[in-house]
Each structure stands twice: as structure tokens, then as C-alpha cells.
Amino acid sequence: MPIFATEVTAANIDYEYQYFDQETYSSFSNINQKSAVVANSKYVVEVRNELDDKWMITVNRQPTFSVDDLPQAIVAVAKLAIILNSPDFDADQLQPTIIGDQYVGRYKSLNLFSISKPDVLNPSLNLTQWINNLRVAAGAEPLTLVEAQKQMHQLASSDEQMDGLASWYGPYFQGRQTASGENFEQQDFTAAHPSLPFDTYLKVTNQQNGKSVVVRINDRGPYFGDRNLDLSHAAAIALNSDEAGVVPITATILVDSQSN
């Protein structure tokens, strides 16, 4: 039998584990799939046991995101069922954000799921994929990678642009210390520049195909020819420039959107 949340509203649910009584928790513990629905629901939210320590949340049978333990999964199912089926639900309010080292999927001010930065090689990419899974399941347009990155880092475009050439670096430098003191992670969206301050964010666009990605400067370089940027491997893949090696780019400096 599904778990019904008919009499609970988004305004009064406290979203804590104690919301569920022991009988409800036990019923979830002994099965591989359960649902949460509300009266006349348009969206049915389910949890499915994928692995021993992973639970996939689905919306109308479309996979959206996973959580690490059953109590979190139970909370997520009930929370989503209420939110998605509320009369004033607005799928465009499903957005990515960052809180400390947690990459969080939110509906308005409510946290739906989180990804811990230390546990994932490229948390911003994972967060974008998961929030877009939810948005598509709920009938909204998916965010582009750049749109999602700008939202989660609270960035806005400035008038400062530069054209040039971008190369990329990867496996040979994996784990080595960058000029900023961080260890290089080729699967993150970072880049090296000769002089821009560390932690500067750039929107980099491949002039050959129009693909874009936001990168953070955490290293110095490149030191070859007339190249302006050295991208991480993940950033090069996002621009579809990993096979070409060197491509013409336009880089726009991004600033804190909260200071505008």
C-alpha cells in the first residue's frame, strides 16, 4: 500500500524523520518500492531500492535523484508528493544552490536533496543533472549547464570579455598541486590563466560550436604559444573541445549577482 500524505500541507510538515511513525518506517524497510501520493495527484512520487545504500526517487516513474539512506528517502518522497501536487506549484522554482560544501536542489526555500562536495568529483554537474531530472518530470524546461552554474554560484555576467585560444590539461596533472594550493581535479570545472585572480569565474564559450561552461580560475598557465586559458578536462568535454585540443573561445568575467 502507498503512504498517503493527503492531510499534510507544505506549510506544516516539519520534514524531520519523526514525521513518520515506526509502523510506516518498518513498512518501508521491508520492501523495495513505495509511493507517496495526495488526493487527485498529478504526480506520483516513489522510492526504489537501487543498491544496499542507495535509494532512487522517481516522479511518475522517471528517475530524478538518489539518497543514501531510507529515512532520507521517506522524507524526500513525502515532501515531493506534497510540493508537486500543491495548487500553486511552479516547476520553474526548482533550482540549484550551494550551501557550504553542499550542492543542494531546492524548491523555493525548501531543500529537496543535497550532494556533498567531498563525495563527488564534479558536484555542480551532478546537481545540474538531478535538478533537470526533476524539472523535466514536472514539466519545466531543463536549465542549460551555464544557467545552472550561474544560479548555484549566484553569478551574473559583466561587461568584461576576452577572446583567445583555450587548451586543456588532464590526466598527467591529476592530483598535483595547482598554483592556488588546491590539488588539481580534472573532472571539476576549473581553468588556469596567467594573471586573473584565483576564484575568478569565467563563462567560456567555444566559438566553433557555441557551447559554454562556467569555470573557476585556480591555476596559472598556459605557458605555450598564444593560448589564453588551460581548461580542465571536464570543461573541455563540456565545450566539445577535448578532441580538437585547442579552440578559439570568448571568456566573460562573471561577478557576484548579489552585489549588483
Secondary structure, DSSP 8 states (H G I E B T S, - for coil): --EE-TT--TTT---SGGGS-HHHHHHHHT-SEEEEE-TT-S--EEEEEEETTEEEEEETTEEEEEESSHHHHHHHHHHHHHHHTSTT--GGGEEEEEETTEEEEEETTEEEEEEEGGG-S-HHHHHHHHHHHHHHHTT-----HHHHHHHHHTEEEEEEEEEEEEEEE-GGGTT-B-TTSSB--TTSSEEE-SSS-TT-EEEEEETTT--EEEEEEEE----STT--EEEEHHHHHHTT-TTT--EEEEEEEEEEGGG-
